[in-house]
Amino acid sequence: MSAPASAAASSPVSYEIADRIATITVSRPDKLNALDRATITALGEAIDRARASAEVLGVIVTGAGRAFVAGADISQFPTLSEEEARRFAQHGQTVFRRFETSPKPVIAAVNGFALGGGCELALACHVRLASDAAKLGQPEVKLGIIPGYGGTQRLPRLVGKGRALQLILTGETIDAQEALRIGLVNAVVPAAELMATARKMMGQMIANSPPALALAIETVERGLDMPLDEAIALEAESFGRCATTEDMREGARAFLEKRAPKFIGR
């Protein structure tokens, strides 16, 4: 295990590395980890740091205390102009997109409330694990607004148009089991086991070839918005790119020799 590397104590987001996994924790427990501009900026800095680090192979995102992220910091809203609101949404969208397009796997460990911007942050991660105490939802309409950090687009892509519109138009909050039933989260585990489960799953992911992981993420991400013929052509192109890596040759040799592969990341 490598020594943890932490962000400055004053930051609303902490950052630690252990076993080649970066853990990004939103750390405003007194505000239920609500997202203000400084917190979103710090999230962007953290994911950029993880993406750029040769030491990091995967990322886990979670929250401190009893919330994952309980939403945006509403205290900012009453004085926002139209242009300020647009920039506010674009700032969060840009940051969350960097989680979604990370070539390294990103798991959201949803430990509690994931509402509004918190649900949208989880949606931007590649996989979502929820504690049995988690609550999720997009309650923005109750404030006279709509989801602004990608929720109107990612949620229907994940759970279907009808279920997404039900959540967005009612503003209802659902529990972890309902989130699992509709496909909003991948698994539900006891709260005490959440981080261990996330780390175990991430360990399974990063035991594989980093170039293959990156190409798989990229191909799924790009292919979802393509017609099927174009998407499977992209898949063939990505498959071909795998054949340029030493990891592909090592993986094949290891399989034929009945041993564990030793991937080198290129």
JOHU-V437878 format. One record per backbone hydrogen bond with DSSP energy under -1.0 kcal/mol. CO is the residue of the C=O (numbers start at 1). NH is the residue of the N-H. E is the energy in kcal/mol with one decimal. If there is no record, write none. Layout:
BEGIN
CO:NH:E, CO:NH:E
END
This chain:
BEGIN
8:11:-1.8, 12:27:-3.4, 14:25:-2.3, 16:23:-3.2, 18:21:-1.8, 20:57:-3.2, 20:58:-1.2, 21:18:-2.2, 22:60:-2.7, 23:16:-1.8, 24:62:-2.4, 25:14:-2.8, 26:64:-2.6, 28:31:-2.1, 28:33:-3.0, 29:32:-1.4, 31:34:-1.4, 32:70:-2.2, 35:73:-2.5, 36:40:-2.4, 37:41:-2.5, 38:42:-2.3, 39:43:-2.3, 40:44:-2.2, 41:45:-2.2, 42:46:-2.2, 43:47:-2.5, 44:48:-2.1, 45:49:-2.0, 46:50:-2.2, 47:51:-2.6, 48:52:-1.9, 49:53:-1.1, 58:22:-2.6, 59:107:-2.6, 60:24:-3.1, 61:109:-3.3, 62:26:-2.4, 66:113:-1.1, 69:115:-1.5, 71:35:-2.9, 72:74:-1.0, 73:76:-1.7, 74:77:-1.9, 77:80:-2.0, 81:85:-2.7, 82:86:-2.1, 83:87:-2.4, 84:88:-2.4, 85:89:-2.3, 86:90:-2.5, 87:91:-2.4, 88:92:-1.8, 89:93:-2.6, 90:94:-2.4, 91:95:-2.0, 92:96:-2.9, 93:97:-2.1, 96:100:-2.1, 97:101:-2.3, 99:102:-1.2, 105:59:-2.6, 106:126:-1.3, 106:127:-1.5, 107:61:-2.8, 108:129:-3.0, 109:111:-1.1, 110:131:-2.6, 112:135:-1.2, 113:68:-1.7, 113:69:-1.7, 114:137:-1.6, 115:118:-2.7, 116:120:-2.2, 117:121:-2.0, 118:122:-2.0, 119:123:-2.4, 120:124:-1.4, 122:125:-1.2, 127:108:-3.0, 128:186:-3.1, 129:110:-3.3, 130:189:-2.4, 131:134:-1.9, 134:176:-1.0, 135:114:-3.2, 136:174:-3.3, 137:116:-1.9, 139:142:-1.7, 140:143:-2.5, 140:145:-1.7, 141:144:-1.4, 150:153:-1.2, 150:154:-3.0, 151:155:-1.5, 153:157:-1.0, 154:158:-1.5, 155:159:-2.9, 156:160:-1.5, 160:164:-2.2, 161:165:-2.8, 162:166:-2.1, 163:167:-2.2, 164:168:-2.8, 165:169:-3.0, 166:170:-1.9, 167:171:-1.7, 174:136:-2.7, 175:179:-2.3, 176:180:-2.2, 177:181:-2.2, 178:182:-2.1, 179:184:-2.4, 179:185:-1.2, 187:130:-2.6, 189:132:-1.5, 190:193:-2.0, 191:194:-1.2, 193:197:-2.6, 194:198:-2.5, 195:199:-2.6, 196:200:-2.2, 197:201:-2.6, 198:202:-2.6, 199:203:-2.4, 200:204:-1.9, 201:205:-1.9, 202:206:-3.0, 205:208:-1.8, 209:213:-2.5, 210:214:-2.6, 211:215:-2.4, 212:216:-2.4, 213:217:-2.5, 214:218:-2.5, 215:219:-2.5, 216:220:-2.3, 217:221:-2.6, 218:222:-2.7, 219:223:-2.3, 220:224:-1.6, 223:226:-1.8, 227:231:-2.5, 228:232:-2.7, 229:233:-1.3, 230:234:-2.2, 231:235:-2.1, 232:236:-2.0, 233:237:-2.0, 234:238:-2.7, 235:239:-2.7, 236:240:-2.2, 237:241:-1.9, 238:242:-1.7, 239:243:-1.1, 241:244:-1.4, 242:245:-2.0, 245:249:-1.0, 246:250:-2.5, 247:251:-2.9, 248:252:-2.2, 249:253:-2.5, 250:254:-2.8, 251:255:-2.0, 252:256:-2.3, 253:257:-2.2, 254:259:-2.5, 266:246:-1.1
END
